[in-house]
C-alpha cells in the first residue's frame, strides 16, 4: 500500500508529538552529558547510547500505532514474559558492581530485564484494575487480595533472584499510584500502612542483606556506617561536591573535576550519578532543565490519561507517570544525600540502552492512547481475566 502524505500528516496530528519532542530533548541532553562523563572511558558507551536512542525513536512510533487494548488482551502471554524475564536472571543473570544479579549479558551487550518488566507490570495492572472496576467490586477483599498478590509475588521473586531493591521499590510505587487512581477505598491504604509497619522490621532482620541495610542507613548515619568516608559514602560525597562546585552555570562541558577524574572521582558518573555530573558541568541551570523536562513528561502523561476517556488508558498513563516520578525523585535524592543509593537510572538521561529504549516504548504506549481516544463504553473486558 502506498503511503500518502495525508496519512503522514494525520499520524503526526493524532500522535503525541509534544511528548515525543520532550523525550527527545531529554535523551539528547543525556547524550551530551554522557559524552562528557565518559570522555576518559572511551567512545563505545556513547555509541551504544546513540544506537539505543535510534531504537527508542522507532519503538515510540511503533507503539503509537499499536492499540494498547489489544496489547493488554494478551495478558496471559504478558504474564509469562513478565515472570520469565525475572526467572532468566536466576539462570543466566550477571551481577553488577553493587552485587545485584540484575543483568542479562549476551555478546558483550547488557540488558536489564526490570526495565521491560516495569512496563509490562503497568499494562497488566491497568488491565486487572479496569476489569475489577467494571465487572467486580474494586475494593472487595478478594479484589484487593488479587492485586496485592500480583505485586507481592513479583516483588518477592525479583528481590530473591536479583537483590535489586531499587527497581523492586519502583514496582511498589507504581502499584500505590495506580490503585489510588483506580479508586480503591482509602481504608485499604490505612490497613496496608499498618501491615507495612509490622512487615518492615521482619524484612529488615530476615530479608535485607547487610549491604542493603548499610545503603539505606548511610545517608542518615554517615559516621556510624562509613566513618572514614572511603566506603559506601564515597560516591554520594563526591556527588555532593560535584553539585556544589557547579554553582549557577557550571564549570563547562569536559571541565568538571569530579566528572573528568579517571580515578578518585565519581565511578558511576555516567549512570546512577549523571545528575551530579550535569550539576557540576552545567550548573544549577542544567539541573533545573533536567527536572523541568522530566516533570513536563510526567505532567503530559497525566494529562493524556485524564483526557483519554478510558479507564484502562488513564491507568496506564498514571502508571507510566509514577514510574518516571519515583526514579526522578530517587536519582536527585541520592545525589543530594536525601535518599539511599539504590541504583536507579535517571530516565532518558542515565547511560543504559535498555532503560532508554524501554522509556521511549513506554511513552509510545502513552502516545498510542492519545492517538485513539475511546468513550468508556467502547471496550468491554471479558469475564475470563
C-alpha positions in Angstrom: 0.0 0.0 0.0 1.4 3.4 -1.0 1.9 5.8 1.9 0.2 9.1 1.2 1.4 12.5 2.5 -2.1 13.0 4.0 -1.6 9.8 6.0 1.7 11.1 7.5 0.0 14.4 8.4 -2.9 12.6 10.0 -0.5 10.4 12.0 1.6 13.4 13.2 -1.6 15.2 14.2 -3.0 12.3 16.2 0.2 11.1 17.8 1.6 12.9 20.8 4.4 14.8 19.2 4.8 17.1 22.2 5.5 14.1 24.4 7.9 12.8 21.7 9.9 16.0 21.5 10.1 16.3 25.3 11.5 12.8 25.4 13.9 13.5 22.5 15.1 16.7 24.2 15.8 14.8 27.4 17.6 12.0 25.6 19.8 14.4 23.6 20.7 16.3 26.7 21.5 13.0 28.3 23.8 12.0 25.4 25.7 15.3 25.8 26.1 14.6 29.5 27.2 11.0 28.9 29.7 12.1 26.3 31.3 14.3 28.8 31.1 11.8 31.7 32.7 9.0 29.6 35.4 11.1 28.0 38.1 9.2 29.9 36.4 5.8 29.3 36.4 5.6 25.5 33.7 6.3 23.0 32.0 2.9 22.9 29.4 3.9 25.6 28.2 6.9 23.7 27.9 4.8 20.5 25.7 2.3 22.4 23.5 5.0 23.9 23.1 6.7 20.4 22.1 3.3 18.9 19.6 2.8 21.8 18.2 6.2 21.1 17.5 5.3 17.4 15.8 2.1 18.5 13.8 4.1 21.1 12.5 6.5 18.4 11.4 3.6 16.2 9.7 2.0 19.2 7.9 5.2 20.1 6.2 5.4 16.8 5.6 1.7 16.6 3.8 1.6 20.0 1.9 4.7 19.0 0.4 2.6 16.2 -0.3 -0.4 18.4 -3.7 -0.4 20.2 -2.9 -0.8 23.9 -6.2 -2.5 24.5 -5.3 -5.3 22.0 -1.9 -5.5 23.6 -3.5 -5.9 27.1 -5.8 -8.6 25.8 -2.8 -10.8 25.6 -2.4 -10.7 29.3 -1.6 -14.4 29.8 1.4 -14.0 27.4 2.4 -10.8 29.1 2.3 -12.5 32.5 4.5 -15.3 31.2 7.0 -12.8 29.8 7.0 -10.8 33.0 7.8 -13.8 35.2 10.1 -15.4 32.6 12.4 -12.4 32.3 12.9 -12.4 36.0 13.5 -16.2 36.1 16.1 -15.8 33.4 18.2 -13.8 35.9 18.4 -16.9 38.1 19.7 -18.9 35.2 22.0 -16.6 33.2 21.9 -13.4 35.1 25.1 -11.3 35.7 26.0 -9.2 38.7 26.7 -5.5 38.5 29.2 -3.6 40.7 26.7 -3.5 43.6 26.3 -7.2 43.7 22.8 -7.2 42.3 22.0 -10.0 39.8 20.1 -7.7 37.6 21.6 -8.0 34.1 21.4 -10.4 31.1 24.6 -10.2 29.1 25.0 -11.6 25.6 27.9 -11.0 23.2 29.0 -8.0 25.4 25.6 -6.4 25.3 23.8 -6.0 28.7 20.0 -5.8 29.1 18.3 -5.1 32.4 15.0 -7.1 32.4 13.5 -4.9 35.1 13.1 -2.0 32.7 10.9 -4.1 30.4 9.1 -5.8 33.3 8.1 -2.4 34.8 6.2 -1.5 31.6 4.5 -5.0 31.4 3.5 -4.7 35.0 1.8 -1.4 34.4 -0.2 -2.8 31.5 -1.2 -5.9 33.4 -2.2 -3.9 36.5 -4.2 -1.5 34.4 -6.0 -4.4 32.7 -6.7 -6.0 36.0 -7.9 -2.8 37.7 -10.2 -2.0 34.8 -11.7 -5.4 34.8 -12.3 -5.3 38.6 -13.7 -1.8 38.4 -16.2 -2.7 35.6 -17.2 -6.3 36.5 -16.4 -6.8 40.2 -16.2 -4.8 43.3 -12.8 -3.0 43.2 -12.5 -2.6 46.9 -13.7 -6.0 48.0 -11.3 -8.1 50.0 -10.9 -10.6 47.1 -10.1 -7.9 44.6 -7.6 -6.3 46.8 -6.0 -9.6 47.6 -5.6 -10.4 43.9 -3.9 -7.1 43.3 -1.6 -7.4 46.3 -0.8 -11.0 45.5 0.4 -10.0 42.0 2.6 -7.2 43.4 3.8 -9.3 46.3 4.8 -12.3 44.1 6.6 -10.0 41.6 8.4 -8.0 44.4 9.5 -11.1 46.3 10.6 -13.0 43.2 12.6 -10.1 41.8 14.2 -9.4 45.2 15.1 -13.0 45.9 16.7 -13.5 42.5 18.3 -10.2 41.8 18.6 -8.4 45.2 17.8 -5.2 43.4 15.9 -3.2 46.0 15.7 -0.1 43.8 13.6 -1.5 40.9 11.6 -3.5 43.4 10.6 -0.3 45.1 9.5 1.2 41.7 7.0 -1.7 41.3 5.6 -0.8 44.8 5.3 2.9 44.0 3.6 2.2 40.6 1.1 -0.1 42.4 0.2 2.6 45.0 -0.4 5.3 42.4 -2.4 3.0 40.1 -4.7 1.6 42.8 -5.3 5.1 44.2 -6.1 6.4 40.7 -8.5 3.5 40.1 -10.4 4.4 43.2 -9.6 1.7 45.8 -11.1 2.8 49.1 -8.8 4.8 51.4 -9.2 2.4 54.3 -7.2 -0.2 52.4 -4.3 2.2 52.3 -4.5 2.6 56.1 -4.7 -1.1 56.5 -1.7 -1.5 54.2 0.3 1.1 56.1 -0.3 -0.9 59.3 0.7 -4.1 57.7 3.9 -2.5 56.4 4.7 -1.2 59.9 4.6 -4.9 61.0 6.4 -6.3 58.0 9.3 -3.9 57.7 11.0 -5.0 61.0 10.7 -8.6 59.9 12.2 -7.8 56.4 15.0 -5.8 58.0 16.0 -8.7 60.2 15.5 -11.6 57.9 15.4 -10.4 54.3 17.7 -7.4 53.8 21.4 -8.2 53.4 24.0 -6.2 55.4 25.0 -4.3 52.3 21.4 -3.2 51.7 21.0 -2.1 55.3 24.1 0.0 55.0 23.0 1.6 51.8 19.6 2.5 53.4 21.2 4.0 56.6 24.3 5.6 55.0 22.7 9.0 54.1 21.3 9.4 57.7 24.0 7.8 59.8 27.2 8.5 57.8 29.6 8.5 60.8 28.3 5.2 62.1 28.1 3.4 58.7 31.2 4.8 57.0 33.3 6.7 59.5 36.3 7.0 57.1 34.2 8.3 54.2 36.0 5.9 51.8 33.4 3.2 51.8 29.7 3.3 50.9 29.6 7.1 51.3 32.4 7.8 48.8 30.3 8.4 45.7 27.5 10.2 47.5 30.1 12.6 48.9 31.7 13.1 45.5 28.2 13.7 44.0 27.5 16.5 46.6 30.9 18.0 45.9 30.2 17.9 42.1 26.8 19.6 42.6 28.2 22.3 44.9 31.1 23.1 42.6 28.9 23.7 39.6 27.2 26.7 41.2 24.8 28.5 38.8 26.2 27.9 35.3 28.6 25.0 35.9 32.3 24.5 35.1 31.6 23.8 31.4 31.4 20.5 29.5 34.5 18.3 29.9 35.7 20.6 32.7 34.3 19.2 35.9 36.7 18.0 38.5 34.7 15.0 39.8 33.3 14.2 36.3 36.6 14.2 34.5 38.8 12.5 37.1 39.6 9.0 35.8 40.2 7.6 39.3 39.2 9.0 42.7 36.1 10.8 41.4 32.6 9.5 40.6 32.7 5.9 39.4 29.1 5.7 38.2 29.1 9.2 36.8 27.5 8.2 33.5 24.8 6.1 35.1 23.5 6.5 38.7 25.2 9.9 39.2 24.6 11.5 35.8 22.5 14.2 37.6 25.6 15.2 39.7 27.7 15.4 36.5 25.1 17.7 34.9 25.1 19.8 38.1 28.9 20.1 38.0 29.3 20.9 34.4 26.0 22.6 33.5 25.3 24.1 36.9 22.0 24.7 38.7 20.6 25.8 35.4 21.3 22.4 33.9 19.8 20.7 36.9 16.6 22.8 36.6 16.3 22.0 32.9 16.6 18.2 33.7 13.9 18.4 36.4 11.6 20.6 34.2 11.9 18.2 31.2 11.1 15.2 33.3 8.3 17.0 35.1 6.8 18.1 31.8 6.9 14.4 30.6 5.2 13.3 33.8 2.5 16.0 33.5 1.9 15.2 29.9 1.4 11.5 30.8 -1.2 12.5 33.4 -2.8 15.0 31.0 -3.2 12.3 28.3 -4.6 9.9 30.9 -7.2 12.3 32.3 -8.4 13.2 28.8 -8.5 9.7 27.1 -12.0 8.8 28.3 -10.9 5.2 29.0 -10.3 3.7 32.4 -7.6 1.4 31.1 -5.8 4.2 29.2 -6.0 6.5 32.2 -4.4 3.9 34.5 -1.6 3.1 32.0 -0.7 6.7 31.8 -0.8 7.1 35.6 1.5 4.1 35.9 4.0 5.5 33.4 4.0 8.8 35.2 4.5 7.1 38.6 7.5 5.1 37.2 9.3 8.3 36.0 8.3 10.3 39.1 9.8 7.8 41.5 13.1 7.4 39.5 13.4 11.2 39.2 12.9 11.7 42.9 15.4 8.9 43.8 18.1 10.0 41.4 18.0 13.6 42.5 17.7 12.5 46.2 20.7 10.2 46.2 22.9 12.8 44.5 21.9 15.3 47.2 22.1 12.9 50.1 18.4 12.9 50.8 17.7 9.3 49.8 19.7 6.0 49.8 21.7 4.9 46.9 19.7 2.1 45.3 20.9 2.1 41.8 18.1 3.6 39.7 18.6 5.3 36.4 17.5 8.9 35.8 15.0 8.3 32.9 16.3 9.4 29.5 19.5 10.8 30.9 21.4 8.0 32.5 23.5 5.6 30.4 21.7 2.4 29.7 20.4 1.2 26.4 17.6 -1.0 27.8 16.5 1.9 30.0 16.4 4.4 27.2 14.6 2.4 24.5 12.2 1.0 27.1 11.3 4.5 28.2 10.6 5.5 24.6 8.5 2.4 24.1 6.6 3.3 27.3 6.0 6.8 26.1 4.9 5.4 22.8 2.1 3.5 24.6 1.0 6.8 26.1 1.1 8.4 22.7 -1.0 5.5 21.3 -3.6 6.1 24.0 -3.9 9.7 22.8 -3.8 8.5 19.2 -7.1 6.6 19.5 -9.3 8.1 22.3 -12.3 6.0 23.2 -15.5 6.5 25.1 -15.7 4.4 28.3 -18.2 2.1 26.7 -16.0 1.4 23.6 -14.5 -1.8 25.0 -15.6 -4.4 27.4 -13.2 -6.6 29.3 -14.3 -10.3 29.2 -15.0 -12.2 32.3 -12.1 -14.6 31.6 -9.5 -12.5 33.4 
